[in-house]
């Protein structure tokens, strides 16, 4: 399960901000208590000296365990007396305790080499924020996907609504069971039939399961690849990070294939992206308004072969739901 480096960095920044907020609160409380109690100020200063001595002792190869134990006992005694001073001022005994938000890791984010659950929670929050901003998410979920908006049958008699109920259930199961043995998906159909909606619903569930999920349009993806190829070295670190995310995330949701201006460069970039993710076993959901035959004509035979052979094609039928939602209360 790969973590998104960009989102992990944001989660660590949030954790650092949490530690800074805790430190500011403690400093404010110290100023308040020390201003009201000269004895508390003396105790605080003596406690600071004891902690500095204990730190220096840890670096002294000639120090003994007895020396360290004595300083630790002195620190405990000073904290107890400082707590009594707080009580005398009508404050809680632990008012000046430096209590971390997470007792498990002390707000470090890791317990040994393992990521702590507090940092995992912040990472998931950053992932939800990222997906929400990209998808412009509202209430998109499997439970809010309205299959009743699809017509019962089309002009040829094909049972459109029944088909889309099956598509919904397939996507629900796909998200719930996502893992290394999942299919790559090619969502194909006319605009406004729910491809992006169901992609967003899948992204929510897969991200909540701890997998890294990246969503973007192909126009933006190709632009990033082009920037990576032609930008100067000093300007390319951010671009390289973005293209690395496209290549290495657990699930890439790439929207609107065929909307870009197709050139030899975009064809080559598409092949490189699709092939790299297939070789490394990472999963991709591609959505397009083009039919499989149109994709074959527009792109190279190698790409058509990869899409036809390695992707499960999920066809969307019906008429534009956006118009129906506008007219339905």
Residue pairs with C-beta under 8 A, 6 or more apart in sequence:
1 210
1 211
1 212
1 250
2 211
2 212
2 248
2 249
2 250
2 282
3 123
3 212
4 127
4 212
4 213
4 214
4 245
4 249
5 241
5 244
5 245
6 241
6 242
6 245
7 123
7 126
7 127
7 130
7 212
8 123
10 126
11 119
11 122
11 123
11 125
11 126
12 109
12 119
14 122
14 125
14 126
15 107
15 109
15 118
15 119
15 122
18 101
18 107
19 107
22 98
22 99
22 100
22 101
22 107
26 96
26 98
29 95
29 96
30 44
30 96
33 40
33 44
33 85
33 86
33 89
33 91
33 95
33 96
34 40
34 41
34 44
36 89
37 85
37 88
37 89
39 85
40 82
40 85
40 86
40 89
43 78
43 81
43 82
43 85
44 82
44 96
46 78
47 75
47 78
47 79
47 82
50 71
50 74
50 75
50 78
51 75
53 71
54 68
54 71
54 72
54 75
57 63
57 67
57 68
57 71
58 68
79 97
82 96
83 93
83 94
83 95
83 96
83 97
84 93
86 92
86 93
86 94
86 95
86 96
87 93
100 106
100 107
101 107
101 118
102 116
102 117
102 118
104 111
104 116
104 117
104 118
105 111
105 116
105 118
105 119
107 118
108 116
109 115
109 116
109 118
109 119
110 116
110 119
120 210
124 207
124 208
124 210
127 207
127 212
127 213
128 204
128 207
131 137
131 200
131 203
131 204
131 207
131 213
131 215
134 215
134 216
135 196
135 199
135 200
135 203
135 215
137 200
137 204
140 197
140 200
140 201
140 204
141 201
141 204
142 168
142 171
142 172
142 175
142 198
142 201
142 205
145 168
145 194
145 197
145 198
145 201
146 321
146 325
147 161
147 164
147 165
147 168
148 161
149 321
149 324
149 325
149 328
150 160
150 161
150 164
150 317
150 318
150 321
151 160
151 161
151 318
151 319
152 159
152 160
152 161
153 159
153 160
153 161
154 160
154 317
154 318
158 317
160 317
160 318
161 318
163 315
163 317
164 194
164 316
164 317
164 318
167 198
167 314
167 315
167 316
168 198
170 314
171 198
171 201
171 202
171 314
172 201
174 182
174 183
174 185
174 202
175 201
175 202
175 204
175 205
175 206
176 205
178 202
178 205
178 206
178 209
178 211
178 251
178 283
180 281
182 283
183 283
183 311
183 312
184 277
184 278
184 283
184 284
184 285
184 286
184 310
184 311
184 312
185 284
185 285
185 286
185 311
185 312
185 314
186 285
186 286
186 287
186 288
186 292
186 307
186 311
186 312
186 313
186 314
187 195
187 198
187 199
187 285
187 286
187 287
187 288
187 314
187 316
188 287
188 288
188 289
188 290
188 291
188 292
188 313
188 314
188 315
188 316
189 195
189 289
189 315
189 316
189 317
190 289
190 316
190 320
191 289
191 320
192 319
192 320
192 321
192 322
192 323
193 316
193 317
193 318
193 320
193 321
194 316
194 321
195 255
195 287
195 316
196 255
196 287
199 215
199 253
199 255
199 285
199 287
200 215
202 251
202 253
202 285
203 213
203 215
203 251
203 253
206 213
206 250
206 251
207 213
211 250
211 251
212 245
212 249
212 250
212 251
213 249
213 250
213 251
213 252
213 253
214 245
214 246
214 249
214 251
214 252
214 253
215 252
215 253
215 254
215 255
216 246
216 253
216 254
216 255
217 254
217 255
217 256
217 259
218 254
218 255
218 256
218 257
218 258
218 259
218 260
218 270
219 256
219 259
219 260
221 246
221 254
221 269
221 273
222 260
222 265
222 266
222 269
222 270
224 239
224 242
224 243
224 246
225 243
225 265
225 269
225 272
225 273
226 265
226 269
227 236
227 239
228 236
228 239
228 240
228 243
229 265
231 239
246 252
246 254
246 273
247 273
247 276
247 277
247 280
247 282
248 280
248 282
249 282
250 282
250 283
251 282
251 283
251 284
251 285
252 277
252 282
252 283
252 284
252 285
253 284
253 285
253 287
254 273
254 284
254 285
254 286
254 287
255 287
256 287
256 288
256 289
257 270
257 286
257 287
257 288
257 290
257 295
258 288
258 289
258 290
258 294
258 295
258 298
259 289
260 266
262 298
262 299
267 299
267 300
267 303
270 299
270 303
271 299
271 300
271 302
271 303
271 306
274 284
274 303
274 306
274 307
275 306
277 283
277 284
278 306
278 310
284 311
286 307
286 311
288 295
290 298
292 304
292 307
292 308
292 313
295 303
295 304
295 307
296 304
296 308
